[in-house]
Structure formats: structure tokens, C-alpha cells
Amino acid sequence: MPPRDRRLELVTQEAAQGPVPELDTTKAHQARVYDYWLGGKDNFPADRAAAEQAIRDFPGIRAGARAQRAFLGRAVRYLAGPAGLRQFLDIGTGIPAANNTHEVAQAVAPESRVVYVDNDPLVLAHARALMASGPKGITDYLDADVRDTAAILDRAAATLDFSRPVAVMLLAILHYIPDLDEARAIVARLVTAVPPGSYITISHCASDIDTVQMAELIRRMNEHLAEACHVGRTREVVTQFFDGLDLLEPGVVKVTRWRPGSELEASGPTSLWGGVARKP
């Protein structure tokens, strides 16, 4: 059976388990474009066209996508390891790939609980089918938009104990909120909802890395994506998302330079700023 038919069958199977939003394959979606950059098969012609155009505009985008994934892994390993967290709220999950949050966290601490949040029906289908937790931990998935923080927090409370520290993951999601005040308000509401000792991890598309190329990439992506809202922001602005928090060393840096395993990893291409901070 061709890969596309398999994906649609998976969505149909999931629909039998509960309502799944309509799957529109005629317009590119950021989760499926990202899946293509990572070498995945869960994408459609519109997604591939947008992804290939991005590669032409910014040849390092595929390596940058892998760098983003590696940053997730390093951050989660720190949070589940030295930081001692056992609860993760991952908003903007994307299609399952290697080293998902629950896999990394539960490899360190098998009892870790992870709630994923995304609003793409293909992501929903794959998450339910593929993101199985280990016997000691719990993994859940919410179909919700990052803007609806009240619903996310309310439904996540069925799995996470918000009286205990939570690691909130906002990876490559805030640059899809074009209004800066709204993006700041989303982060503020999430920070307010979690207790002291919680952590916030953010990665964000940069407007001040390879400025000309990135501006063209963003313009092109907004032509192709179902929701034309991709924006870049400067390191200074991204750093402001962590106001009031204790920013971990090395601060807000290129994601390749956040505690890399080697100088080769640190020197890799990326168009993302990233950082991790603790709520005091």
C-alpha cells in the first residue's frame, strides 16, 4: 500500500476512536513540512513543495531541523536528569520522529509523564498510534491550539500534577504566533500555571541569523503554509520570553550551541535561538 494511503488509513482508524478534525492535504502544514525535512514519510505533495522551496531558499534547513531535534534531546535529558523533573508538557509536538520527548525522558526516568499538544489531525493520528509509553510512565496527547492555554492546562491536568514542577516545552511553535504581545501572553499564562521549580524550554526562528536568507525563507513559507503566520524574532526578543525566570547557562543561543556534545555539533547550521529557564 502506498505511504499516503497508509497515512489516510491511520487517520480513518483514529476517527473510529474519537473525532478527528478534517485532514486538508491541499495546503502545506508546518508539522508535515518539518517531517519532510527530517526525512519522514508523513507528508503530502503540498508539504513537499513547500519544504523543497525552503531548501532552495535556505540549503541548511534540513540540517537545522536535525539541530532542533538534537536540542530537544539535550534539553529533555537535562530536565529529566540533573533537574529531576518527571512531568513534561510538550506544546507543538509535530509528527513523531526519533527521540521524542517521552522517549528521551523515560529513558532517563521511566516514570516520567508526558502530555503532547498539537492541532494537526495527521499528528493526532500518529501520536495516538505510535507514542506508546513505557510500563512505568504515562504519555497522553491533546488536540488543541497553543493559543488556547486554558483548555490545554485543564485537560493536561488529567495526566500532570500542576502542584509539582512541570517542564513546559515550546519548541519551534511561538514563531507561528505573529503578534508578539499574544506570544508573550501565552508564555506568561503557562509560567503562571506551573509551580516554582518548573522549567520553560523555547526554540524560535531567528530574524537576525542569516538575515536576508531567513527573510526570504519566511516569506516563501507563508505563501505555502495553510496558516501564513511564520515570523522570525531577534535574540533579544526571544530572551524576553524568559523574563522573571532563571535562565540556565549558556543563555539564549543558537540551538546548536546549547550544551552541545561536541564542537562539530556546536558549529552546525541553524536558524533557531533556544534556551531553558527555571521558575524560581
N, C-alpha and C positions, 0 to 999 in steps of 0.2 A: 504494500500500500504506500503511495507517495507520502512524504512527510507532511504536506499540507493537509491531506485527508486525515492523517493520524491526529493532527492537532485539532481539527474540527470535530473529530470523533470524541476526543478527550473533553472538549468543551460540552458536547452533547451529553456525555456521560455525567459530567458535573452538574449539568442543568437538571438531571433527574434527582440529584441530591438536594437541590435548592435553587432559587432563582439566580441566574447569571445575566448580567447586562448584555445587551446586543453587541455582537462582535463585528465591528466595522473594519474590514480588511482593505478598503479602498484608500484609506489615508494612513500615513505613517504614524506610528506611536513610539514615543521615546523608549519605552521598555523593550520593544521589539527591535528598534534600531540598535540599541545597546547590545542586545543579544547577538545581532549580526556582527558587530564589531568584535565581540568575544569569540566568534567562530561558531555560534549556536545555529540551530536549525528552526527555531520557533519564530519565524518571521515570514512576511508576505512580500509580493513584488513592490508595493508602495514603500515598505520599510527598507527593502534592499536598495531601491533607487535613492532614497534619502541618505542612507548610510554610505553608498558609493560616492554620491556627490560630496558628502562631508570628507571622505577620504581624499578626493581630488583637491578640495579646498585646504585640507589640513592633513597631510600624509601621515603625521604621527598619531592620528586619532585612535587607531587600533591599539597601539602601544599605550596610549593614555588611558584607554578603557581598562586594559590589564593593570595599569598602575593604580587606578581607582579600586579595583578588586583587591589588589595586594594591600592597599591602605586599610580597607575594611578588615582584612585578616589580621594585620598587625594591631589595629586598634582593639578589636574584639579579644585577641589573645591577651593584651594588656589588661583589659577590663575584667575578663573572667579569671585572669591570673593574679598579678600583683594587686590590682584594685579590689579583687574579691567580690565582684558583682555576680549575681545569679539570675538577674532579670533584664531582659532586653526588649525594647520597643523599636522595631525597625520600620520606619515610615518611608515609603517609596521603594519597596522591595525589589522590583524588577523580576524578570523571568529567572527561575532557578538556574544557577551555574555552579561551578566548582567553588568550594569554600564559602558556602552561605553562612550567615550569622549563626544559625543554630548548630551547624556542623563544627564551626570553629569553637564556639562557646562550650558545647557539650563534649568536645574532645578534651578541653581543659577541665571542665566541671560538669560531669554528666547530668547533674540535677538541674542545670540551667533551664529557665523558662523563657521562651521567645515568642513574641507576637509580631507577625508581619502585617504590614498595611500597604495596599496598593489599590488602584481603581481601574486596572485593565482586566477585562474578562479572561484573556488568554493567560495572564499571570495568575488570576484566581484559580483557573482550572489546573494549571501546573503545580501551583503551591499546595493545593489540597491533595493532589495525587502523589506528589514527589517529595514534599518536605516532611518526611516522617521523622519523628523524634526518636531518640534512644529510649530504652525502657525506664530510665530514671527521670528524664526531663519531659518537658511539655512544649509542643510547638503548635501555635494557632495562627489563623490567617483571617484578617478583616478586609472586606471590600469597602473601602472608604477613601475619601479625598483628604489630602493633607490639610486643606483649609477647614475641615470640619473637626477641629480638635476635640470639641465636647463629645461628639459621638465616638471618636477614636478612644478617648480616655475612658468613657463609660463602658464600652464594650471590651476594651482590653483588661478592665478590672475583673473580668470573669477568670482571667488567667494570671494576671500580675497583681501583686500586693503593693499598692501605692503608699503604704505606710513604711515600706522598706525601699532602699535605694534601687533605682532603675537606670539602665543605660539607654538613653534615647539616641537613636541613630537617624541622622538626616543627611544621607549621602546622595549627592547629585540630585536633590529634589527642590531646594529653595530657589534655584535659578529658573524654575518654572513658575515662580510667583513674581510677576514683573513689578508689582507695586511694592516698593521697599518697606513702606510702613506696614503693609499686610504681612510681609515675610517676617519682619521683626516681631509683630504681634503674635504670629504663630509660634515662634521660638519662645517668646515670653510666656505664653499660656502653658506650653509644655514644661518649661522650667518651673513655673509656679506650681504645677500639678505634682511634681515629684519631690521627695523629701531631701534634706541635706544628705550629702554623701552620694547623690546621684551624679551621673555624668552625661554630657551632651557631646556628641561627635558630629561634625559637619564637614562636608566637602562641597565645593561650589565652583562653578565655571568662572574663570578669571577673565576680566576685561583688560588687564594690564600685563598679561603674558602673551607674547607674540601678537601684539595689539591689532595689527592690520589683518592678519590671517584669521584671528578669532572673530573680529567684527564681521568678516565675510562669511565665516562658518555659521555664525549665529543667524545672519540674515538668510542664508540659504536654508538652514534648518527650519526657520519659521515659515518659509514658503512651503515646506513639505509636511510639517507636522500637523496632526489633526487640530491641535491647540497651539496656535502661533504665539508663544509666550516665553520663549527662551531668552534669558538675559545674562550678560556677564557682569560681574562686580569686581571692584578692586580689592586688594588685600586689606586695605584699611577698613573698607565697608564690611567685608566678611568678618574681620576681627571684632567689629562692633556687635555681631550676633552673640558674642560671648561676654558682653558687659555684665558685671556683677558676679561673674564666675571666676574660679581659679584656673587660669589657662595653663595646661601642662606644657613643659618643655618639649619641643623647641618652639612652641607658639603656633601661630598660623603660618604655614609654609607650603611650598609645593608638596602635593601628597606623596611624591616620591622621596621627599626629604623628612617625612615624619617617621623618625626612628627606623630608618632602613636597615636591612640586613647586610648590605654591602655598599661600597661606593658605586659599583656598577648599577645597582638598583636606584640609588640616590640620584644618579645622573641621567636617568631615563626621561623621555619626553612626557610632558603632562600639561594640561591646560586648566588644572584644578588647584585651588587653595584648599587646605584641610587643617583641622585642629581638633583637639579634645580638651574638654574643661570639666572641672568638678564643681558641683554646687556646694558652697560652704555651709 
